[in-house]
Amino acid sequence: MLRFIHAADLHLDSAFRALGPGKAARLRQERRETLFRLADYVNGHGVGLVLLAGDVFDGGGYRETREALAEALGRMEAQVMIAPGNHDFYGPGSPWAAESWPENVHIFRERTMTAVELPEWGAAVHGAAFTGPEQSESLLAGFSAPRDGRFHIGLLHGETDSSEARYNSIRREEIAASGLDYLALGHIHKRREPWREGKTLCAWPGCLEGRGFDETGEKGFYEGTVGGGVTFVPFARRRYEALEVDVTGTAPREAVEAALPPDTERDLYRIILTGETGEAGGRALETALAERFYVLEVQDRTRLAEDVWARAGEDSLRGLFLRELRARWERAGSEAEREKVTMAARFGLAALDRRDLG
């Protein structure tokens, strides 16, 4: 029985501009190491077919990355099929044209569907490539797999029924009419549960590893067998996570630590503080908790507690300071302005008390 994995959107050599150069370089190196982890998984789980649905590279690709990919794919005791996407389209200067690829690797190079026969498994893989950064027409339009009793797999980078026809917008009716048993898709970075159009089982596995706080949670690939379904396999080494914590009535650090899972050292976290706090807020958390994460970013969206504003009535420098800022807060024309006034109050009160707010 043919066992296959379906992955997409590795985006090798992503810039990771939000990180410092050292950590960004380390993540790019880890992505190269992921290729060899994937090869070990393929060989250790009896996988005979690897489907890569585009955007394997984030662009042209560094030479050492292309060489690492070629070596990792060559180690796989499986047939590897690749359908280039909008970031790694096939054409002059493409990474797919700039490297010699192992014999077990097939790269679809044309804008029309072509087939690779797998007679030992009674199957065929049909795929097409982006040949430029955009693909305005559906690559599946007019395609129909032969009705010959074999298992027919489609491999494409694209989206379905998009309002903008820029990235191979496939119509659902085209999928249903395709005669494919399984359609392996890439381009959408958020994993979608498999669904059917007609008899065709379709799936987006999402990106193999997250690249920012818009790509949070478990990342990985789908694994399946001919004639069976597919199962999601988590595979990312690190996770991006966004955690919202209401700190009302609790010390910010205490509230955050109560909300965190036990193991976060390898992950990249954005912690968003909400609710009402006293004068200190949560600005010191980023420094206090930094060692518990690979990367930590704290966003303070809390409101200054009313009992702090109540001290504006004091006949003191503190009272005068708070009265002035409270008046500015009430005159503020936007939430962003109110946040600035709130932060000014916190820092000002910390300075008056000779406290380090962080």
N, C-alpha and C positions, 0 to 999 in steps of 0.2 A: 504494500500500500504506500502510495506517495504521500510523504509528509512535507509540508512547506511552511515557510514563514514569510510574512508580508510586513515590510517596514518601509518607511518613507521619511523624507524631510530631515535627514541627518544634518544638513547645513554645515558641513565641515568647513573649518576656517572662519567661522563667524567672528566678528570683531569684538564682541562683548565690551562695547565702549563705556558702559555704565560702571565697569570695574576698573581698578587700577591696572597698569600694564602687566605687573607680575602675575596677578590672579587671572587676568584674561589669557595670558600666554599658557598658564597652567591648565585652564579649561580647554584650550585648543589642543594641547597635548593629550589630555584625558580623552578627548573625542577620538583622537587617533588610536589610543589604546582600546577604546570601545570596539573598534573594528576587529581587533584580535579576540576580545571577549566574545564577540558575536560569532567569530569563526569557531571558537572552542564550543560554544553552545550548539552550533549547527552539527559539528562532528560528534558531540557527546549525546545528541538526542535523535540521531538517525534522520536528520532533515535532508531530503534529496533535492529540494528546490528552494531557492531564495529569490523573492520578488522585491525589488527596490523601486518604489513608485515616484522617483524624481526628487530633485533638489537634494541630491546626495552631497553636492558641493554648494556653498553659499555664493560662489562666483567662479572665478578662474581656477582657484585652488593653488596652494603652494606646491612646489615640486615634491617636497618631502611627504606632503599629505597624499598626493597622487600615488607616490611610490608605496606608501604604507597601505593605502587602499588596495592597490594591485597585489601586494604581498598577502594581505589578509584574505582577499577574495580567492586568490590562488590556493590558499590553505584549506578552503572549504571543500569538503568531500561532497559537493553538490553542484548542480547547475545553477548559475546566477543570471537572472534576467533584470535588465535595467531600462527604464523608460525615462529619459531625461525630461526635466521640468523647465520652468521659466527662469530659475536661477542658474541652472547648469545645462542650458539648452545645447543641442548638438549643432555644431557649425564651426567655421574657421576660428581657431583660438580656443575652442571648447576644451575643457579638461579631458573630455572623452576622446578627442582627436589628438591630444598632446601626449598620450601615454600608450605604451604597449600593454594590452590586457591579457590575462591568462586565457587558456583555451576553454576553460569551463565558464567563461563570462560572455554573455551575449548582450550587446547594447543596441537597442532599437534606434535607428538613425533617420527614419523617414517620417513625414507628416501623415502618412497613410498607414493603416493597420497591416502589419505583416505577421507571419506566424513562424514559430519555432516548434518543430515536432518533437515529442517525447514518446516515441513508440514503446519503449520498455515499460512505460506506465499507462499506456493508452490515453495520453493527454496531449494537449497542445497549448502553448502560450501565445496570445495575440497582443501585440503592443504597438505603440507609436511614440514619436518624440516631438517635443517642442524643438523647432529649429530657429527660434528667435525668442526674445523676452516676452512676447505675447503670442497667443494663439486664439484668433477671433472666431474660428469655426470649430464646431465640435469634431473631435477626432473619431468619434464613434458613429457619426452620421452615415447612414446607409450600410453599416457593417452588419453582417449576419454570419455567425459561426456555422460551419457545416453540421448537418444533423446526421452524424455517423456513429453515434454511440460512445464517442470518446468524451473525456472531461475537458472542457474548454475554459481556459482562464484568460481574462483580459487584464492588461497592466497599463495604466494611464495615470498621468498627472493632470488634475483638473478639479472642477467643481460641478455641481448640478444646479440647473435652472437659475443661474445667476442673472441679476439685472444688468450686469456689465459683462459683455462677451469679450473678455480679455484673456482669460486663463482656461481655455478649453471648457466652456460651459456646456455640459452634456445634459440633454433633455431626458427626463425619466422615461418617456416613451421609447427613446432610442435604446436605453438599457434593457427595457422589457422586450424589445424586438431583436436584441443582439444575439439571442441564443446562447449566451455565455452562462456557464455554471457559477463562476465566481469572478467578480470584478474587483481587482486590487487597485485602490485609488491612493493618490497622494495629493498634497497641496494644502489641505485643511489641517492645521496644527493641533486642533483639539480632537481627541479620539471620539469617534462616534460608534455607538453600538451597531453591529451588523443589521442590515435590513434587506428586504427583497423588493425588487421591481420585476414583476412577472415571476419567472423561475430563477432569476439571477440573484444570487446573494452578493451584496455589495458591502464594502467596509473602508473606512479611513482609520488607520491606526494612530493618527496624530504624529507629532514629531518624536524621534527616538529619545531625545533628551531636551529638556527645556532650555530656553536661551534668555528668558527674562520673566518679570513678574506678570506678564500677560500669558505665560505658559506654565501654569502652576500644576502641582499634583503629580501623580504617577505617570511615567512615560515609558513606552516600550513598543512592542510589536504584536501582531496577531500570528498565531500558529494554528494550522489546521491540517486536515487530511482530505484527499480526494473522496468526494461523496459524503463527507462529514461537515460539521460546522467549524468555526474558528473560535479560539480562546485567546484572551489578552494575556500577554506575558510582561510584567513589569521588568524593566531592564536598565533604567537610568542609574548612573552612579550617584548623582546628586539631584535634589529636588528644589525647585523654586516654590515657595509657599508664601501666601499672604494671609496673615492672621489678624482679625479685628478683635480687640479686647475692650470691653466697657469697664472703666476703672472707677466708676461712681461708688463712693463710700469705701474704697479700698486703696491702699497704697499701690501706685502703678506697678512697681516691681513685683509685689506680691500677686497682683491680679494677672500679670503676664506669666509669671512662673507657674501659676496654677493652670493656665490655659495651654502651656507648651507640652508637647509629647516628650518622652525621656531622652530620645536620641536625635539631636539636631546638629551635631558637630560638622557633618558633611554637607549640610544644606544651606541654601540662601533664603533668608527670611526678610519679609517686609511686615513689620508689626505696626498696626494702625490703632492708636489709642483713641477711644471715644468716651463720652459721658462727661461728668463733672469731677474736677479735682480741686485740691487746694492750691496754694501758691507755687509749689514745686513743679507740678505737671510731670511730664515724663521725659524731659530732655536728657537727663543723665543716664537713661537706660541704655542707650547705644554704646556708651563707654563701659558701663557696668556689666553688660551681658555679652559683649562682643566676642569673647573667647568661646562662647557656647555655640557659635555658628561659623560657617565658612565666610559668609557675608551677612551682616545685619544692617537693616535700614529701619529707623523708627520714624513714623509720621504721627505727629501730635495733633489730633483733631478734637481735643477736649475743650470744654467750656470752663471758664473760671467759676468755681463754686460760689453760690450766692452769699454764703457766710463770709467769704473773703471780701466781696464788694460791700457787705454790710459794715465793714470797718471804715468805710469812707466817711462815716459820721464822726470819727474820732477827731478831737482837737489836737492834731499832731501833724508832723511832716508826712507820716504814712497816710493819714486821713486826707490831707490836701492832695497828695499824689494820686490816691485812688479816686477822689472826686473828679479831678481833671480827666483821668483816663476813662472813668465811667461815662462822663459827658461825651467824650469822643466816641466811645463804643456805641452809645445810643444814636449818635449822628451818623455813624458809618453807613454807607450806602450799599455795602455788599458783605457777604460772609468772609471774603478774603480780607477786607479791611478790619472786620471784627477780630479775626484771628491775629492780625498784627497788633491790635490794641491789647488783646489778651496776653500775647507773648511779652509785650512791653511791660504789662503789669507784673508778670511773673519775674522777669529779669530785674525790674526796678525794686520789687519787694525783696528779692534775694540779695540785691546790692545793699539795701537798707539794713538787712539782717546780717550782712557779711557772710552769706552762704554761697557755696559754689553750686550753681544750677546745672553745670555741665554743658 
